[in-house]
Amino acid sequence: MVPNPSDETSPGHPFPESWEAGGHAHVDLDDGSAMTAGLPADARIRSAACERLRADPRIDASKIAVVVEDGEVTLSGTVLGAEVPSIAVALVREVNGVRVVHDRIEAR
């Protein structure tokens, strides 16, 4: 099965079908919990990055997409405030296992 990042998750099951079949970790945890035990490294990194972004009151994390592949994190989206992209990048760089952060965030 070819991984498809647009796969939908089913209620009560937080992982897309393609991820279970070996696809890349594009995982949203609906309850915002840091459910990391047993997850592959990219999923743990993504979970921790999203948690850090949600925890910072200067950032509207719902406007930032986080994709992780082999420890490389890409942040994208459109946010209010010229300082937000650099804040987001700095927060995500602190996550254990992150090799590089690609900033694709547009500030308005």
NORQUI-V506608 format. One record per residue. N is the residue number from 1. BURIAL is # if it has 24 or more other C-alpha atoms within 12 Angstrom, else .. Layout:
n->N burial->BURIAL
n->N burial->BURIAL
This chain:
n->1 burial->.
n->2 burial->.
n->3 burial->.
n->4 burial->.
n->5 burial->#
n->6 burial->.
n->7 burial->.
n->8 burial->.
n->9 burial->.
n->10 burial->.
n->11 burial->.
n->12 burial->.
n->13 burial->.
n->14 burial->#
n->15 burial->#
n->16 burial->#
n->17 burial->#
n->18 burial->.
n->19 burial->#
n->20 burial->#
n->21 burial->.
n->22 burial->.
n->23 burial->#
n->24 burial->#
n->25 burial->#
n->26 burial->#
n->27 burial->#
n->28 burial->#
n->29 burial->#
n->30 burial->.
n->31 burial->.
n->32 burial->.
n->33 burial->.
n->34 burial->#
n->35 burial->.
n->36 burial->.
n->37 burial->.
n->38 burial->.
n->39 burial->.
n->40 burial->#
n->41 burial->#
n->42 burial->#
n->43 burial->#
n->44 burial->#
n->45 burial->#
n->46 burial->#
n->47 burial->#
n->48 burial->#
n->49 burial->#
n->50 burial->#
n->51 burial->#
n->52 burial->#
n->53 burial->#
n->54 burial->#
n->55 burial->.
n->56 burial->.
n->57 burial->.
n->58 burial->.
n->59 burial->#
n->60 burial->#
n->61 burial->#
n->62 burial->.
n->63 burial->.
n->64 burial->#
n->65 burial->#
n->66 burial->#
n->67 burial->#
n->68 burial->#
n->69 burial->#
n->70 burial->.
n->71 burial->#
n->72 burial->#
n->73 burial->#
n->74 burial->#
n->75 burial->#
n->76 burial->#
n->77 burial->#
n->78 burial->.
n->79 burial->#
n->80 burial->.
n->81 burial->.
n->82 burial->.
n->83 burial->.
n->84 burial->#
n->85 burial->#
n->86 burial->#
n->87 burial->#
n->88 burial->#
n->89 burial->#
n->90 burial->.
n->91 burial->#
n->92 burial->#
n->93 burial->#
n->94 burial->.
n->95 burial->#
n->96 burial->.
n->97 burial->#
n->98 burial->#
n->99 burial->.
n->100 burial->.
n->101 burial->#
n->102 burial->#
n->103 burial->#
n->104 burial->.
n->105 burial->#
n->106 burial->.
n->107 burial->.
n->108 burial->.
